[in-house]
């Protein structure tokens, strides 16, 4: 039995074509609609310059950090900020380190108050204090002062050492509840050491006030008065704070559960990007990209004829695959990232140009269409590989520099890197598969449809 290699190749190519066609329609179902997608259920992640929102840069005070612990501290800050941002309702916050001591927080599509911005950076450490008695005023260190008098830190003894009672002994299960009269209660639970301190302190302060402070300021109730409840009984494992408004109690509970910042943060840059400006960027960017891609396609079709048409189809496949990756990775698409995406179209076409020029040379020397296709791809591959590798290296450098200096540079590098990787796939596999469909057909004998330099051949 004789095996026809051309028929086997055509069968394999037909199977590959069906797989690519299935992949294309599956990708379309993920990409459209852009805001969620049928399968992905994830909207395109847009940056501040496209969607609008809040851009805040914090500087961490590392002056008291032990040498060698800076990286660990900054990672802890990012983790706490992430936990604090999530309750604000931001679905896709972007929080990253910039340089040695800066943290960038991008909250796309959100408007928050100055108080909420400050709240993100607060250490959120509650401290408990006891009033300084009149007979110990001269010997005690005054830490706070309000309408009730002068206060010092409430302390107890743990393992022979004096410890201050603070919310760092809270378990991360603080919640807000209402009492039978509808009053707001902030309910908290002590860990093991906190229980020992609380039991010691409340045992000696029965009938006296226990003040609650946040940093250097007194924690105020809904009526504007300092919160300093009178201790009625010994508190060992669980306690509650009353007098707060629902909003203040909820915000405080979220911060306490999110963890305590290891170092103080200072806002050094605060920018609000209008969503109107962002949508204008999107419209102009998409229009510019479509015009550019249309011109590239028209050139390819007019110069390379049928291969140009097939390359244009491969470009459409290329664009859809890129958008799928942007949604599923996910990639935060900024104006700079959109520019990188558009630039990658030129690189994708460049690979096709190399292949078609090699095909043209093979056709001119008399090869058949099938032979010219295989030889053209084989001879162009080394040039495609080397040029793309050098682009990959540049993209990696851009991403690295962007992580230090500018998110825009990083976004450009990421989208360009993805674009170049996908372009290798579409140029080598998709375009090749589409060209192979013409081998053995009547059109294969019309070589002028595959190269304008072959005249009437």
N, C-alpha and C positions, 0 to 999 in steps of 0.2 A: 504494500500500500504506500503510495507516494504521498508525502506530506507537503502541502503547499505553504511555504513560509509566509508568503504575502497574505494569504487568506487568514492564517493564524494571527498575524500581526494586526490585520484589520479587525478581527474578532476581539483581540485584546484591547485595541484602541477604542472600539465601540463600547466595551465594558467600562473602560476608564472614563469615557465621555459621559456615560449614564451616571457613574458615581459623582463626577464633577457637577453634573446637572442637578442631582439630588442635593449635593452639598450647597449649591447656589440657592436653591429654593428654601432649604433649611436655614441658611444664613439670612435670607430675606425675612423669614418669619421671626428671627431674633431681632433684626435691626428695626423693622417697622411694626408699629409706629415708634418713632424715635423716643418718645417719652416713657415707654415701658417695654414694648416687644411682646409677642405672643408667647414665646418659649422662655426667653430670658427673664421676663418680668422685672427688668431693670432699665431704668431710664438712662439716657446718655448723661454722663457726669460732666457738667459744665463748670468751668472755673468762674472766678469773680468777674473777670472782664467780659464774660459772655452772659452771665446770669444775674450779675449784681449781688450785693451782700456786704459782709463786713470783713475787713482785713486789719488785724491787730498784730503788732510785733511787741513781744515782751522781752525784757532783759532780766536774766536771773542774777541775783546777787550771790556770787560764789566766793566772796571774800572770806567767809568763815569755813569754807569747805576744806577738808584735808587733802593734801596733794595726792593725786592719783585717783580721787573719787569723783572727779568732775563729770566724767561720762556717765557713771552710774546715777548721779544726781539728776542730770539732764534727762535721762531716760525715765526716771521717776516722775519728773515734772510733766513730761509729755503724757505719761499714763494717767496722771491725776487730771490734767486738763481735758483729756479725751473723755474721762468719766463725767466730768462736770459739764462738758458741752452737750453730751447726748440728751440729758433731760430738757435742753432748750428746744428740742424738736428738729434739730439739724440732721437730715438723713445722710448727708455725705460731707461731714466736716473734713478739712484738710489741716493737719497739725504736723509740723516738722521742725527740725532743728536747723538753724542757720548760723554758721560760724561757731564760736566757742561757747557763747553765753546767751544766744538769742533763740526764742521760740516764735515761730510764725503760726498764727491761727487764722484760717480762712473759713468763713461761714457763708457759703453760697446761698443766695435766695433768702437771707434772714436779716431782719432789722432788730437790734437789741439796744437796750438803754445803756447809758453810761454806768449806771449802778450795776447792771448785769456784767458789763465788761470788767469793772473793778472786782466784782464778785468772783469771776473766773480766776483772778490772780491773788485773791486773798488766801492767806495761810489757813484760814478757817480752823483756828485752834481756840476752843473755848477754855477759859481758865476760871477756876472757882476761888473766891476770896472770902476772908472773914474780917469783920470789923476790928480795928485796933482799939483796945481798951484804953481808957483815959490814963491809967497808971503805967502803960507801956509805950506811950507816944514817943518818948525820948529814945527808947531802945529799938523800936521796930522800924523797918524800912517801909515807907509808904509807896505802894505800887499804883493804886488808883484812888480817886477822890470823887465823890458825888454828893447828892443831897443827904444821903444817909450817914456820911462821915468818911473817914479815911480807912483804906483797906490794905491788907497784906495778903499774900498768897496763902491759901489753905493747904496745909502740908500734913503728911503722915510719915510713918517710918516703915520702910520695906527693906528687909535684910540688913538692918542696922544703919541704913542711910535715909536721910530726910528727902522726901519726894513731894513735888507739887501736884495737886489734883487738877488734871486737865482732860480735855476730850480725846487726847491720844490714847486713853484707856477705854474709849468707847468701842464696842463692837460695831461693825458696819451694818447694823440692822435698825438704825434710828428711823422712826416713822411718826407721822402726824395723826392724831386721833381727836375725837370730841368726847367730852364728859357728858353726864346725864343732862346738864343744863345747856349743852351746846357750846361750851367753852373749848378753846383750842389747847391741845396738850402735845408737846414734843416729847415723845417717849424714847428713852435710851436705855442701854444695858451695859454694865461694866464688864470688863474682862477680869481675870483673876487678880491681878495687882490692883486694878481700879476698885474692885470690891473691898479689898483690904483697906485701901486709903479712905474710901467713902465711909466705911463702917467706923474707922477711927475718928474721922473728922465730924461726922454727923452725931456720933455719940457724945462728943464734948460740946456741940453747938445746939443741943436741943433747947428750943425757946429763943434762939438767936437767929439772925439773918445769915444766909449764905449767898453771897453776891456772885453774879455770873458776868464774865467780861470776855470781849473778843479783841485780842491784841491790847492796844492801849486804851480802848474805849469801853464804856459800860454797855452791856446788852440792854436795849430799851424795849419796853413792851408796846402794845398797840396804842396805849394812852400816852406814850412818850416818856413814861417814868422808868427809872432803872429797875431791872428784874433782880430782886433780892428776896426770895421767899424765906419765910420763917421755918426752920426745921422743926417738924412735928414729931418725927420718929426716926429711928436709926435706919439708914438706907445702905443696903449692902450690895445687892445685885442689880437692881433696876430703879430708875428714877424718872422724873418727868419735869419739864419746864412749862409753866403756864404763863399767860399774859401776852404771848406773841400773837400777831395777826396771822391769818391763814397763809398769806403770801410769804411773810417773813419766816414763819415756821417751816413751810414747805421748802423754800430756798435753802434755809440753814440745814435741814435734814438731807437734802441732796448733796450739799457740799461736804457734810460730815461723812456721809456714806461713800462719797467719791474718793475719800482719802485726804490726807494732809500734805500740802506742798512742802517738800523738804527745805526749800529756800524761798525767800521773798521774791516777788516778781514786780517789775515796774513797766508800765506801758510807755514805750518810746515812739510808737507810730500807731495811728488810728485813722483808718480811711473807710469811708462808706462809698460803695460803687452803686450808682443808680441802675436799676434793672432796665430802665428805658435806654440808657447808654449801652448796656450790655446787649440788648436785643438789636440795637442799631449795628453793633459790631458783628453780630451773627449774620444779619441780613446782608451787609456789605461783603463780609468774608465769604459767605456761601456764593453770592453772585459773582465775585471775582474768581472764585475757584471754578465755578461752572463755565464761565467764559474761557478761562485758561484751558480747562480740560477739553472743551468743545473745539478750540482752535488746534490743539494738539491732535485730536482725533481727525479733524478735517485734513490736516497736513499728512498724517499717516495714510489716510485712505486715498488721497490724491497722488501721493508719491509712490506708495508701495502697493496700491490697488487691493487685491484680495487679502494678502497678508496684513495690510493696513487695517482693513475691516475687521479681521480676526483679532488683531492686536487691540483694537478699540473695544471689542467684546470682552477681551481679557482684562482690559482696564476697568470695565464695569464690575467684573467679578472681583478684581483687585480692591476696588473701593468698598464693596459690600463686605469682604473679608476683613478689611481694616476696621470698619465700623463695628463689626461683631466683636473683634478683640478689644476695641475701645470700651464697649459696654460690659464685656464679661471679665476683663482683667481686674478692676476697671481702670481706665485712664481718665484723669481729669483733663478735659479738653479746654485749653485756654486759647486766646487769640494767637499766641506764639505756637502752640501745639497745632492749631488749624493751619498755620503757615507751614509747619513741618510736614503736615499731611499733604498739602498741595505740592510742595517741593518734591515729595516722594513720587508723585505722578511722573515728573520728568525723569527720575531715575528709573522708574518702571519702563517707560518708553525707551530709554537708552539701551536697556538690555535687548529689547525687541529690534532696535536698529542694528545692533551688532549681529544679531542672528540673521536678519534679513539681508544684510550686506554680504555675509558669508554665503547665504543661499544664492544670491545673485551671481557671485563669482562661480559657484558650482554649476549653475544653469548655463552660464556663458560658455563654459568649457565643454558643454554637451551632456551633462548628467541628466537623468530623468528627475521628475519632481520629487519622487520618493527618496532617491539618493541624495538630491540636493538638500532636502529637509534634514535628513539624518546627519549629513556631513556638516551642514551649516550650524546645527546645534552643537555638534561635537567640537568644531573648531572655535566656536564663540564662547564655549563654556569657561575656558581658562581666563579670558578677558573679563567675563561677567563676574567670575568668582573673585578675582583680585580686586576689581574696582569696588565691589560690594564690601569686601573685607576692610578695605581702607575707609569706606564710609562708616562701617560699624565702629571702627576705632575712634573716628571723630565723634560719633554719637555718644560713645562711652565717656569720652573726655567732656563733652557738653553736659551730660547728666551729672558727672562728678563735680564740675565747676558750678553747675546750677544748684546742687545741694548745699554749696557754700555761700554763693553770692546771689543767685537770682532764680526764682521758681520758673520764670518765663524761659530762661535758657534751658532749664531742665525739661520743661514741657516740650520744647522744640526738639530736643535730643531724643526724648522717649518716642514721640510720634514718628520721627524720621527713622529711628531704629526699627520700629514695627513695620513701617512702610517698606523699607528696603528688604526686610526679611520676607514679607509677603510678596514683594515684586519678583524675587527669585523664584518663588513657587509658581506664580502665574505665568512668568515669561518662559520658564523651562517646561512646565507641565501643561498648563492650560493652552497656551498658544501652540505648543507642539501637537497636542491632541487635536485641536481644531484644524491645524494644517494637514494632519494625517488623514482627516476625513475626505480630503479631495483626491488622495492618491488612488489611482485606478478608475476615476470617473472621467467623463468626457472633458470636463474643465481642465483636467491635468494636462491635456494636450494643447491647451491654449496658454502657452507659457507667457505670452505678453500680459496676461491677467495677473501674473505673479511677479513680473519685473518690467518696468517701462523701458528697460535697456535692451530688451530682446526683439524689439520691432515686431515684424509679422510672424515670428516663429510660433 
